């Protein structure tokens, strides 16, 4: 009788359209994924997992205490954490240029969400209640839906990190690993506080770099517009005047060069514009490719005025990210991998890979930083002091503060130095055209006298 009842119950469950079909569909979508991960001790782990998609693989591995670095599916290329499956794009093909513009949540909105959440949690409000309150207050429709999904996952008994892992375009690896470490250690409020400080300092540093680069770009655009106006509307009028008054006499070489350039721009302005736009697009396409991006990132660090500023900002981001991860309880090897992806410079990312390999072989972090040409001796010396005193996260934070102070001083120095230099360059450019137009006038006055 018991066997008949059990069999009858199983038959009813399997024949139920709301359950049987979903189970069959779920099993039908299961795929095998090969993964490479790092455990808490830094040892490499690899294996095979059956899951519906990459997000579920990441959740399974994190539940086992592993930090995935590479995930592959049979017949496809490498899929990194937080990415989608490969669509057959070659390695040399550039990334989607609109990917940055298509972000559903801005950095400022995420930083404000983190600060508000930590304020509510510190005030004693439960995490679920805090997420529901932030969901009602959020103006971004997409972010409001994401916060609602986070609250729904926690309401169903899940964890915050597992719910955030379903939205890799909003919560990156740094955010996810810190939240997961905070949940495991019972210090989620402290981790959120570090995340909020990290995002605020990163946003401030990014704003300083944009301010330092915006002024010269605007001046150069204005100078190009003035030059184009002179070459198209002003210079051609002087050609007829010179032809009437000089009676076929030769023009000075400088005047002839300016008039020839004006003829090219005036007669073939469409071709000049097309060549300029094509050159801009080709250059942007090359810089978005992996090889071009690495060459560009290496070249920008060697610029005469801006190279030092950009290098200091990248080093500050490196130290701030690594220090935040280590303070949040993330092991050193996964933290180096996350820092590599967050530094924002391909050349520095390659140096981070070399540092990761040396640390993996047993070398101290300070000695590993000394092996490359990216990190200055001051960084390795302070890191060595932090390792010897057992205060490496705090020392990395001081290194980041030091480089951010240097960025402040460099931005102030560039602002006072670039203004006279740009004015001088604009005066030389316009003055060259004016002198070229006035040289024949001097010769005309001499002939008339």
FENPE-V127306 format. One line per field, one symbol per residue. ss: DSSP state (a for helix, b for strand, c for the rest). phi: phi as a letter, one per 30 degrees, with the letter a starting at -180 (. if undefined). psi: psi as a letter, one per 20 degrees, with the letter a starting at -180 (. if undefined). A space follows every 10 residues. Layout:
BEGIN
ss: ???
phi: ???
psi: ???
END
This chain:
BEGIN
ss: caaaaaaaaa aaaaacccca aaaaaaaaac bbbbbbbbcc cccbbbbbbb bccaaaaaaa aaacccbbbb bbbcccccbc cccccccccc cccccccccc ccccccaaaa aaaaaaaaaa aaccccaaaa aaaaaaaccc aaaaaaaaaa aaaaacccca aaaacccccc ccaaaaaaaa aaaaaccaaa aaaaaaaaaa aaaaaaaaaa aaaaaaaaaa aaaaaaaaaa aaaaaaaaaa aaaaaacccc ccaaaaaaaa aaaaaaacaa aaaaaaaaaa aaaaaaaaca aaaaaaaaaa ccccccaaaa aaaaaaaaaa aaaaaaaccc caaaaaaaaa aacccaaaaa aaaaaaaaaa ccccaaaaaa ccccccaaaa aaaaaaaaac caaaaaaaaa aaaaaaaaaa aaaaaaaaaa aaaaaaaaaa aaaaaaaaaa aaaaaaaac
phi: .ddddddddd ddddddddcd dddddddddd bcbcbbbbdd djddbblbbc adaddddddd dddciccdcb bbceibddcd diccddcidd dddddddcdd dcddbddddd dddddddddd dddjdddddd ddddddddcd dddddddddd ddddddjdcd ddddddbddc cddedddddd ddddcibddd dddddddddd dddddddddd ddcddddddd dddddddddd dcccdedddd ddddcdhidd ddeddddddd dddddddbdd dddddddddd ddddddddde dddddddddd dcdeccdddd dddddddddd ddddddddjd ddddddddde dcdibddddd dddddddddd djdddddddd dccdcddddd ddddddddci bdeddddddd dddddddedd ddddddcddd dddddddddd dddddddcdd ddddddddd
psi: gghhgghhgg ggghiphigg ghgggghhip rpppqprpah ijqpqqapqp rhahhhgghg hhhjkqophp pqqpjrapor pjrrqqkjpr hiprroijhh ijphprhghh hhggghghgg ghijpqgghg hhghghipho gghghghhhg hhghhjjarh hhhhhimhig oahggghggg hhhhiklhgh ghghgggghg hghgghhggh hhigghgghh gghhgggggg hhhgghhhgh ghhhhiljqq qqhgghgghg hhgghghlhg gggggggghg ggghgghiqg ghhggghhhh ijqghighgh ghhghhgggg gghgghhijp rgghhhghhg hihjphghhh hhgggghghh ijqqhghhhi hrjgprhhgh ghhgghhhik lgghhhhhgg hghhhhgghh gghhhhhhgh ghhgghghgh hgggghhigh hghghghh.
END
